[in-house]
Amino acid sequence: MADQWSQTALLVIDMQNDFILEDGLMKVNGGKAIVPNVIKAVDIARQRGILVVWKRGIWEGTIITWPGGQNRIVIDFDWKTEVHNASVVREHDQQGRDVELFRRHLYSPGKAGPTSKGSVGAELVDGLVIKEGDYKLVKTRFSAFFATHLHSFLRTEGIKSLVITGVQTPNCIRQTVFDAVALDYQPVTVIVDATAAATPDIHAVNIFDMKNIGVATPALQEWCGSGA
């Protein structure tokens, strides 16, 4: 079992103030309700020695933490030179010059757009903490794999399976999951009550689509009690 967990990474996607809080610039309606389950999933992952990857949106990103040397955790941010911890985050400049074209209207001179670098909105929601020494990898699109070093890093660390939590299901969750399947991670698991979308219906439809491509979709309690 220990060998299995050493080949698994938990991705925590976009659990940031701008996506979760009531006054967040890109609030996901279902986001606040899943915070306790995401916290629990991270705790269980750390107990198992799973590599935890946080995908934070500045726009989004990911960090990696490796407790005890051999065990590892990933979250969302940008590359440092150490190999003990890592993170992948979405990070845009305040004028939005590196954001997708369809979102550039949200950024203007003198006004920080969603998850702009250094803003309060880009910080992780209360209860989720990045540890000292975490690794940071910046991303600027929905998928954690698009134009980042995440795949090569995970492969170098021997990661073969992924467990995914966070927001939101039709965007960053879905694109990261489909890329993970295309890159032959197996199994890919989405914890259904530790992920969320704007409405329950949108969430359910996207979970259905991911299940149809072989993705496991347990509830948190089931995942906590399983060996997968």
LINBELZI-V668674 format. One record per residue. SS is DSSP state (2 for helix, 1 for strand, 0 for the rest). Layout:
{{SS} {SS}}
This chain:
{{0} {2} {2} {2} {2} {2} {0} {1} {1} {1} {1} {1} {1} {0} {0} {1} {2} {2} {2} {2} {0} {0} {0} {0} {0} {0} {0} {0} {0} {0} {0} {2} {2} {2} {2} {2} {2} {2} {2} {2} {2} {2} {2} {2} {2} {2} {2} {2} {0} {0} {1} {1} {1} {1} {1} {1} {1} {0} {0} {1} {1} {1} {1} {1} {1} {0} {0} {0} {0} {0} {0} {0} {1} {1} {1} {0} {0} {1} {0} {0} {0} {0} {0} {0} {0} {1} {1} {1} {1} {1} {0} {1} {0} {0} {0} {0} {0} {0} {0} {0} {2} {2} {2} {2} {2} {2} {0} {1} {0} {0} {1} {0} {0} {0} {0} {1} {0} {0} {0} {2} {2} {2} {0} {1} {0} {0} {0} {0} {0} {0} {0} {0} {0} {0} {1} {1} {1} {1} {1} {0} {0} {0} {0} {0} {0} {0} {0} {0} {0} {2} {2} {2} {2} {2} {2} {2} {0} {0} {0} {0} {1} {1} {1} {1} {1} {1} {1} {0} {2} {2} {2} {2} {2} {2} {2} {2} {2} {2} {2} {2} {2} {2} {0} {0} {0} {0} {0} {1} {1} {1} {1} {1} {1} {1} {1} {1} {0} {0} {0} {2} {2} {2} {2} {2} {2} {2} {2} {2} {2} {2} {2} {0} {0} {0} {0} {1} {0} {0} {0} {2} {2} {2} {2} {2} {0} {0} {0} {0}}
